[in-house]
Amino acid sequence: MSHYDKHVFFCVNQRAAGEDCCANFGAQKMRDYVKDKVKTLGLDAEGNRIRINSAGCMGRCDEGPVLVVYPEGVWYTYIDESDLDEIIEEHLKNGRAVERLKL
């Protein structure tokens, strides 16, 4: 049994100037937004155990910004907080992948 029900990894990698990378899209700020929202909603507490983490390059920078949700292994891209709110509500809370944001 996994320690977490869901584990979300945000690529926050910064590549050399001019190269595509998730950091160019404010990935750290977006990761912080989701981490705070998950905590506010109590989704990180016992019974939900959702963990939000930063990750280095996950090899999909040309599709970025990206995050992946485990154990399902569902990859997402996003534009803004409203996309992330939809991932939180649909996938993290209700277990339904957000098809329009999947990679």
N, C-alpha and C positions, 0 to 999 in steps of 0.2 A: 504494500500500500504506500502511495506517495505521501510525503509529508504535507504537500499542498494539494488542494483540489484543482487549482489552476495556477499556472506559473506563466507570467507575461514578461517577455523580454523585448525591450525597446533598443533598437540599434541607435546609439548616440555617437557613432564613430565620426571623427574628423579626419579627412584626407587632406593631402596637400592642396594649396590654393588652386582653384579652377577645376578640381576633380569633383565628380558627383559624389555626394555623401549625405547621410541622413542628418548630420549636424547642420548642414546648410538649410534645412527646413525647420530648425528650432526643435529638434528631437528631444533635447534634454528638458526644455520647458514643457513639452507635451507629456513626457514621461512623468515629470513632477506633478502635472495637472491630474493625470490618471491616478498616481499614487495617493495624492491628497483626497481625491473623490472616492476612491475605494475605501480609504480609511474613514472618511466622513459617513459613508453609507454602511459601515460596519462589515464590509465584505472581507476584511482581513482578519476578522475575529474567528474564534473557534466555531466550527459549524460551517464556515464558508472557506476560510483559509486560502484566500487569493493573494498571491505575492507578485509585486511589480518590481522588476529589476532593469538596470542598465546593462547593455551588452556592447561589446566592440563590434567590429565589422562582421556582418553575417552573410556577406557576399552577394547582396542584392541591391547595392547602392543605386544602380541605374533604375530601380523600381521604387526608390525611396520617396518619403521616409517609410520605414517598415517596422513592424512588430510581429511577434509570433506568440501564439497562445498554446501552451502545453497543458495536459497531455494530448490534446487533439492534433497538435501540429498544424494549426490553421494560421496562415500568413496573411497579414493585412497591410494595406497602405492607408493613409489618411491625409486630409488636408487641414482640418481644424478641430477645435474642441467638440463641435457638434458630431463629427464623425466618431470621435473617441467616446462621446456620451452614448452613441448608438452601439458601439462595441461593448461598452460596460453593461448597458441595459439588456441587449439581446444575447450576447455571448456569455459574458461573465455572470450575469444574474439568472438568465433564462436558458442557457445552454444551446442557443440557436446561432449558428454562424451568420454573419452579415455578408450575404453573397455579393453585394455591390462593391464591397471594399476588399474582398479576397484577392490575393495574388495567385 
